[in-house]
Amino acid sequence: MKETKYLQFVITIILVLAQNAIIAQENSCYLIKAKQVFDGQNIHNDKVVLIKETKIVEFGKLAEIEIPSTCKILEFPNSTIMPGMIEGHSHLLLHPYNETSWNDQVLKESHAERAIRGAKHAESTLLAGFTTVRDLGSEGADYVDVGLKESINKGIIPGPRMIVAGKAIVATGSYGPKGFQEYVNVPLGAESADGYDNLIRVVRDQIGKGADLIKVYADYRWGLESTAMATFTQKELELIVEIAKSSGRQVVAHASTEEGMRRATLAGVSTIEHGDSGTSEIFKLMKENNVAFCPTLAAGDAILQYQGWNKGSDPEPERIVKKKKSFTSALKEGVVIVAGGDVGVFSHGDNVRELEMMVEYGMKPIEVLRSVTAVNAEVFGYSASFGSIKKGLFADLIVVGGDPIENISVLRNIEQVIKNGQIYK
């Protein structure tokens, strides 16, 4: 316990020393005008946004708004104002696997190094227009994600709002790093738990350590010849959901197999992550049970390119064909789709890559914009605080150069980022 507290103290000091010189302007009053406004649902060509301190205080036609004399007017005649984007599946404590393998990050990088990397990743994410991230697992870095979130909230470092999972929960024997002799004690990338008493203790312990939600691996590559197979029984998953819900928290499930997705859906999780083998029947079941889908298209795409696939010239690998089929099926069945790319597998700050692929795979740009703003906020349980441009919500806004309805890639042209009423440049 003393060692853990000392480590957390050291990490905090390092983060203070390593903070970047990005300066947030003091909270004030701003009237923001642009060619158009996307409010989280629809496009408006005749409205402006007035923010004061940390909140949106007015959203409407200019002639109908009383503007304080102290307000500064920000004009963007060729741009779009929209809510700050919400990254639905991130790992700020990881960096791309073509730089360092996942195993080596877990086994060879210190928590201090990973915390400093996380601070840099948080900055890149914010400046890319993502004012909130749902960070789904510290991947062997204990509760450093909780410390990173607290450092951002205290203003020590710039970064997005963080919704953190802490350690993910895995079935004993299923997760990695693997391949070592049985007498070698290797730290895992998540926390093992099984059975009634143990699962209750671990879920409650993670909540006590600062997890905003619980992430569970409903399946993993632990079958014969490393095939993906279901891990926890449905009753175990139901228990995890029951304990988490009693504290007001959601459970999200990593699930790529039909059986893993089925068990997690019936157990009552809020979202299924990945869903590579999702079928029409599974997606119908998810819709019936109000379970949303986070497809993480960009992660597999990135990994295959790391492994030598030349996208655009080589034939599409089976994994890509399968992913497209799954995503198309989810769209057809009307499952709620949240935007999240599994960032960390690829570079932080390149989050728009997922949104571009969602359009490429058949989703309409307006639906992608809704997904990465209002839909994510609603599904994650934060729509009363952010995710839309509405009076009373936090002033989390971005300005992008151009029209993302016409070309989703203009989301890369970030002209202004405002989080909690502060302008970041």
N, C-alpha and C positions, 0 to 999 in steps of 0.2 A: 504494500500500500504506500509506504514512504517513497519507494523507488518510482512508483507511478506519479505521485504528486510532484516529485522532483523533476521528472521528465516533462510534465506539463508546464512547470515553471520555466524550465530551460527553453522549451519550444516557444513560450510566450515572449521571452526576452529576445530570442532570435528573430521572431516575427517583427518585433518592434524595431530592431536594428536593420532588418532587411526591407522595411516598407519602401515602396516606390514613391517618387516625388509627385505623383498625381495629386492635384489639389481640388477638393470639392468646394465650390463657392458657398458662402454662408446662405442659410435659408433666407429667402426674401419673397418678393412678389413678381411673377412673370405672366405676361399675356403672350401666348404663343399662337401665331398665325401661319398657315401654310396653304398650299394649293388645295389639299384635301385632308380629311381626318378619318382614320379608321378607328372606330370606338371599341373594337373587340367583336363586333357583329356586322356592322355595315359601314359603308363609305358615305361621308358627308362633304359637300363642297362649299357649304356656307356657314361653317361653325368655327369657333375659336375655343381655346382652352385657357382658363385663368387658374393659376396655382398660387397658393400663399402658404409660406412655411412648408409643411410636409404634405399638404393635402390639395386635391383638386377642389376648388371652391365654386367654379362655374364652368359649364360646358354648354355653349349655345351660340346664337347669332350675336355678332358684335354689337349691333344696335340695341340689344336687349340686356347687355351686361354693363353694370356700373364698374368702371375701372378706377381703382385707387390711384391717386396722383403719384404715388411712390413706385408704381409698377413699372418694370422694364418691359418693353415690347420686343419680342424676338420674331422676326419675319423670315419665312422660308417659301418664297413664291413658286418654286418648282418641286416641292417636296411633300411628303406624307407624314403627318403626326399619327402615332399609334401607341398603344400600351407597350411598356417594356416587355420584351419577349420572355417566356418562361421555358427554361430547359428542363425537360421532363425526365431525363436519365443521364446523369453525369457522374463522373468519378474524378473530383478535383485533385485527388492524391495520386492519380495515375498519370503517366505520360505515354505517348505512342509506342506500341510494341516493336516497331522497327527501329526505335532508339535503344530500348532496353526491354528484354522479355519480361512478361508478367512475373514469372518465377524469380528472376533476379531483382525485380523491384521489391517483391515481398521479402526475399531472403537477404539481400545485400545492401539495400538502401536504408539508412537510419531514419528513425521517425523525424529527427530534426531536418534532414534533407528533404524528406517528403512534405513536411510542413512548409518549408520555404518554397518548394515547387508549387505546393497548393496555393500559396499566397500569390505567386506569379500567375498561376492559372486562373485564379479568381479575378485578378485585374484584367486579364485578356478577355475573359468571358463578359465582364461588365462592359468593357469598351466595344465589344461586338454587338451590344444592344440587348443582352440578356440580363435583366435586372433581378431575376430569381432563378435558382436552380434547385431541382430535387436531386440530391446527391445520394446515390443508392449503394453505399457500402464503402468503408474505409480500406478494404482489401489488404488486410494484414497490418494496418497502421493504428490499431486499437481505437481510441476515440479522438484522434487528431482532427477528424472532421468537425467534431463538436467544438474543439478549441479554435479551429479556423472560423467557424460561424460566429463564435463569441468575439473573436478579434475584429471581424468585419462590423458586428453590431456596436462595438465600442469605438469604432472609428480609427482603430490602429492601422488597418490596411483597407484599401478600396476593394470592393467586391460586391457581388450580388447578394440578395437575401438568400439564405440557405435553409432548405428543408432536409435534414440529415437522417440517415438510417443507422449511423454508428457501425457496429459489426453486423453483417448479414448472418442469418441462421442457416446452418447446413446439417444434414444428417451425418452422423459419425461414419467415417470411412469413405465419404463421397467426394470431398473437396480436396484441393491441392494447396501447396505444392506436393507432388507425389514422386515416386520412383526411388525412394531411399530405403535402406535396410530397416527392419522393424525396430532395431535397437537405437536408431538415430531419431532424436526428438526434433521434429521440424515444426516451426510455427506455421499456422494455417492462415489463409486469406480470409477466413470467416470464423464464426464460433459454432462449434458442434453442440448439438443438444438432441435428446431423444426421450420419448416416453413422457408420461403425465407430469410427474413431479419436476423433472429436469427442465422440460419445456416451460413450465410455469415460472420456475426460478430464473431461467435465462431471459425470457421476455421481460419480466419485471425488472431484472437487473439492468438490461439495456435501456429501458425507460428511465430508470433511476440515474443512469449515466448520461442522459441527455438526448436520447434518440427521439426524433419527432415522428417517426413511423418505424414499422418493423418490416424488414425485407427477409423473405424466406426463399430458399431454393427448392421448388416443388419437384424439380428433376435435375439431373446432372449426368455427365459422361462417366458413369460408374458401372455400366452394364458390361456384359462380356465383350471383349475387344473394344472397350471404352465407348460403347454405344450409349447414347442418352436414354436414361430410364427414370421413371418416377422414384422419388426418394421417400418422403414422408407419406404415411397413410392419410386418408381423408380425415379420420378422427383426430390425428395429430395436428393437421392443418386447421381444423375447426377449433381446436383448443387454442392454438396460437392467435387466431382471429378473435376468439372470445375474450382472452386476456387483454389483448391490445385494445379492443373496442371498449372495454370497461374503463380504460384510461382516456378515451376519446381519440385514439390513434388508429390510423389505417394500417393494413397489411398489404404489401405488394409482393408479387410472386414472380421470380425467374421461372419461366416454363417454356420449353420449346417442343415438347412431345404432346401428342393428343391426350395421353393419360394424365400427364402432369398438369396440363391446362384444365382438364375436366375436374380433377380433384380440387385444384385451387379455386376454380369458379364456384363449385358447389360448396366449398368451405367458406366463401364470402369475402375473398380478397377484393381490394378496390381496383387494382390493375394487374394485367398480365404483361410481363416484359418479354420481348423477343417473339414468341409464338411462331417459330419457323414452320412447324408442322400443323398449323391450324387448318381445320377443314370447315366447310359450310356448317356442319352439324355443331362443331365446337363454338363457332362464332354466333350461331343462333342461341346456343346455351348461354354464352356470355351476355348477349343482349337481353335475354329473358331475366338474367340475374343482375343486371345493371353493373357489369364488370367491363371496364374500359381496356383498351389495347394500346400498348406502347411498342411499336414494331421495331425500333432501332435498326433501320435500314442501312445506315451509313457504317455501322461497326463491321458487319460481315463484308461489305464492299471494300473497306479499308484493309482488313486482314487478308483477303484474297489478293489484293494488289501487293501487299507486303510479301506474299508467298510467290509472286511472279506473274500474276494475271495482268495482262495488258488490256485494260478496259478500253473498249472502243474499237479494238482491232482483233483481239482473241475472241473465240466463241464464249458465250456466257457459261460459267461453271454451274454445275447442278445446284449448288447452294443458292446462287442468284435466281435461277429459274424457280426454285422452290419458294424463295422469299417473295418473289413477285406474285406467285400464285396465291400464297397465304394473304398478302396484303390486298390483292384484288378481291379475294373472297370476303375479307373483313369489310371492305367498302360496300360490296354487294349486299351483305347481310345487315348493314346499318349499325355496326358496332361503333361506339364512341371511340374515336382515335385521338390519343394524346401524342404530342410531339416530343420526342426524346431520342437522341442519337447514340447513347452509350459513349459520350465524349470522354476522352481519356485513352480509349483505344486509338482514336485519332486526335488531332491537335485541338486544345482548348482555344477558343476564339474562332474556330472554323465550324461553329455550331450550325450555321445556315446550310451546311452540306446536307443535313438530314431533311430540311424543308425542301431543298431543291430535288432531292430524290423522291420525296412524297409526291411532288408534282409530276416528276418523270414516271413514276409508277401508277399514275392515274387519278390522283386527288386534285380537285380544283383549287387554284390559288387562294380564292376567298375562304375555302374550307381549311386550308393549311394555316392561313392567318388567324382564323378563329381558334384553331387547335392550339397554336403556340401562344395564345393570349387567354381569352376568356374561357375556353374549354379546359385548358390545363388548370387554370385557377379554380374552376368549378369542381372538377374531378378531384383535385388535391385538397379541396376544402377551404380555399382562401378567397373565394369570389367576393366576400364582403370587405376585403382589404385591398386587393389589387387584381390586375388582369383585364380591366376594362377602363374606359374613360367615362367616369361618372362622378357627379358631385359627391364629395365625402370620402372617396377612396384615396389611398396614398398616391402621391404624385410620382408614379413610376411611368415615365414616358420616353419615347425615342422619336427622333426625326430621321427619316431615310430619304436620300436623294432619288426621287423618281416615284413610279407607281408600281408597287409590288403585285398588284392584280394583273398588270400587263406582263411583268417579268419578275418572278419571285427572287431572282438573284440581286435585285436592287437592295434587298435587305442587307447586303454586304456594304452598301454605301451609307454608313452611319455618320450623320452630321451632328447629332446631339444626343447625349444620354443624360436623362434626369432620373435620379433615384431618390425617393423620399424627399423630393423638393430640391435636391442639390444637383447642380450641373457639373458633370464630369467631362473633362476635355483630355 
